[in-house]
Amino acid sequence: MAVLVHITSIENEASIKRTGIKPDYRNVVFFMPHMKDFLISHQWARELKRQGIKNFAAVDFKIPNDEEIWFGKYHLQHEKMKLNRAISLFMYAEDKLGYEFFIDRKIEPNEILKFRKIPKPMGWRYQPHAHGKKPCPCPMCMQAGGYKTRSLKEIESESITKAEAIEIIATSSDEDALWEAVCRLQGKWKKDSPQFLERLLNFTDEFLLCDLIELLSEYRHPLAKEYLVRLTQSSCDDVSELAFEKLRKK
C-alpha cells in the first residue's frame, strides 16, 4: 500500500470525510507520492492557487501498489501503469518537477488516512523552471486539461475592467484581489508612471509580488527600475531572483 497526497481546499474536508475524493471534470483524481522532500510532494500547490484555492489541506490516502494509474510529465503523454512502477520511475527521475499522477476513480472514505493543513503553497510560476516566462493563453499553447489552463482562461476573460483593477490596487488589502488586478494590467509595454503600484511593494505574498515584477518589467518609466531594485531585497528567494532577472533585461 502506498501513502499518497491529494491537495484540496480546507473547506472540502467535511465532504471528503463523508464521501471520499471525487474525480474532477476530467474524471480523475490528481495525487503525488508522499516523499521526504516536502517540496516535491506538494509541488503543485502553487499552481492550484492560481485556480482559486486559498486555504490548502493535504489529504493522505492509501491505495494498493498494484493498482493502475496514469503517470507522466505535465507536458508529455502520460502512461497507464501500476502504481509501484510509477513511483519507482518517479523516485529515480533526475528532475522530479512537473510530474503528475492520476487515478481514474474516486478515493473511498475508508482509504483516507488523515488531513493536514499545509503552509503557504509552493512550487513554480506557470510551469517548472519558468522564471520570467509568461504563459501564452492562446488555444494552441494551452494544453487541454492542463493545470494552468483554467486560470489562464479566467485571466484572459478579463473579469474586471482596467479601471476596476486600478481602483483595487489603490484601495484593497485583499492579496488575492490585488493579484487578479495586477494580472489584468499585464500584457503591453507602458510609458506612463507605475507610481500607483508602489503600495504593493509593502505586501509579502510571493504570488502577488512575482506578478507585480512581471507588470513592472513592462514599464519604461525610471520608477519601474527603482521598484524592481527594491524587490531584489525581498526575503523570498523566488521574488528576488525574478526581480534580478528582469533588471538584467532592462
N, C-alpha and C positions, 0 to 999 in steps of 0.2 A: 504494500500500500504506500502511495506517495503523498506527502503533505504538499498542498498547493495553495496558492494565494490568488484570490479574486478581489479586486478593488472596487468599492462601491461607495455610495453616499451613506453617511450615518443615519439619515432619515429612513433608509430602506431596511434597517436592522430588524425591526419587528416583523415586517412582511417576510423577510428571508428566513427568519427563525421558524415562521409558521408554514411557509410553502416551499422553501428552498430557493435556489438561484435559477431564475427562469432565463431561457435563451433570449438574446436580443433580437433586433429586427432582421438579422441575418440567420436566425435560428441556431446560434452558437453561444457558448459561454466562454469568455476570454479568461485566461489564467496564466500564472507564471509559477515555476517551481520555487519552493521555499528554500532559499540558499543562505549561507552565512553572510554573503555580501548583500546587505540590505538594499543598496542602490540597485543592484541587478534585479532582485526580486520585485522591487517596486518601481522599476524604471519607467513604466507607462503612466504613473500618477500625474505627472506634469501635463502630458498630452491630454489626459482625461479632464483636467481642469479646464482646458480650452473648450470642452464640450458642455461645461456648465456645472460640473460637480464642485461644490465648495467645501463641504465638511467630509473628509475622507475616512473610510474604515476599510480595513483588510479583513477578508473572510477566509479563514484557513479551513480547508476541507481535504478529505482523502477519497481517492478512487483507486481501483485495482491497477497494479503496474501493467497488466496485460491488456488494459482497455485501449481501444483505438481512438486516437485523437489526431488533430491536424497540427502540423508544426512547420515553421519556416520563418524567414526574414520578411519583414513587413512589405518590402517592395519586390519580393520574388515569389514564385509559385510555391504554395505550401504542399506538403506531402502528408498522406494519411499513414500512420504507423502506430505501433504500440507505444504506450506512454514511457515505459522504461527505456526503450531505444531512443526516443526523442530527448529524454532527459540526459542520456549518455552523450548524444551528439552535442547538446547544448553545453554540457559541462566541459567538453573538450574544445569548444569553439574558441578561436583566438580572440574574437571580438563578440561579446555577448549582447551588445546593444542592438536593439531593433528586432529581436526575435519575438515571435508570438506563438502561443499555444491556444488552440480552440478545441472544445468538445461539443459535438452536435446533439446534446441532450441537456435536460435540466439537472442540476445538482440537488439531490434529495435532502430534506432536512436532517435525516439520520447520518448523512455523510459530512455534515458541517461540524467542525471541531470547536471553533471559537471566533469571536470578533475582536479585532484590535484597532483602536484609534491610532492612526499613523500621523507623524508630524507633517509639517509643511511638505507638499508634494515635490518630488524631484524628477530629474530627467532632462531631456534635451528640449530645445525650442524647435518646433515644427518637425524635425527628424534628427536621428543620431548624427553627431559630428557636423552640425549645420549652423555654427555660429555665423550670424550675419547673412544667411541665405534666406531671403524672403520667399515663402512658398507661393507658387502661382495657383490661383483659384480657377483657372480655366478647365473645361471638361477634359481636355487632352492630358493635362498634368495631374489632375486629381484622380487618385485610384478609387475605383468603385468599392465602397465598403471600407475604405481606409479609415484609420482612427482620426485623421485630421480632416477628413472630407466634410463632415457635418459642420464643424466650427468655421471652416473656411467659407462654406456656403452662407453661413449666418452673417459673417463679417462682410462678404461680398454683397449681400442683400441690402446692406446699409439700413438697418432697422431704425437708426436715428439719423437726423439730418446733421449737416456740418455745424449749423448754428446751435443745435442742441448739444452737440459734442463739446463745443467751446464753452457753453454755459455749464456743463457738467464739470469740465476741467477747472473752471473758475470758482465753483461753489461746493462741489461734492467732496465727501471724505470716504465714500464707498469705493474701495480699491477695485472691485470688480466692475463697477460702473465707469470708473476712470479708465480702466484697461480697455473697455469697449469703446470709449470715446477716443482714446489715443489711436486705436486700430482704425477707427472711422476716418481719421485725418491723414492716415498714411497713403502714399501712392504717387505723389507728384513732387517735382522739385519746387522749392519755395524761396522767394527772395525777401519776404517780409520778416519782421522780428518774431522770434519764438518766445518773447518775454512772458507771454501768458502761460507758458509751460513751467516757469521757474518753480512754482509752488510744489510741483510734482517731485522735484529733487529731494524733498524732505520725507517722502514716503519710503518705506522699506520693502514693499512687496517686490520680489525679484521679477515676477512676470510683468508687472506694470513697468518697472524700470527698464527691462530689456526691450520692450516695445516702445518705450519713450526714446531710447537710444536709436532705434530704427527710425523713428519720426524725426529726431534731431538731425540725423545724418542726411536728411532730405533738404535741410535748410542751408542756404548760402550766407546767411547773416552771421557776423562775427560772434554774436551771443551763443549761437549753436555750438561753436567750438569751445567756448568758455564752459558751457554746461556739460559738454562731453568730458572735459578735463576734470570737472568736479566729480563726475560719475566714475572716473577711473579710481577714485579714492574709496569706492564702495567696499564694505566689508564682505560683500558677496562676490566670490571669485568669478561667477558667471557674468555678473553685471560689469565688473571692472575689466574683464577680458574683452567683452564685446565693445565697451567704450574705447579701449585702446585700439582695437581693430578698426573701428570707424574713424578714429583720429588719424590713423596711418593713411587712410584713403582720402582725407580732406586736403 
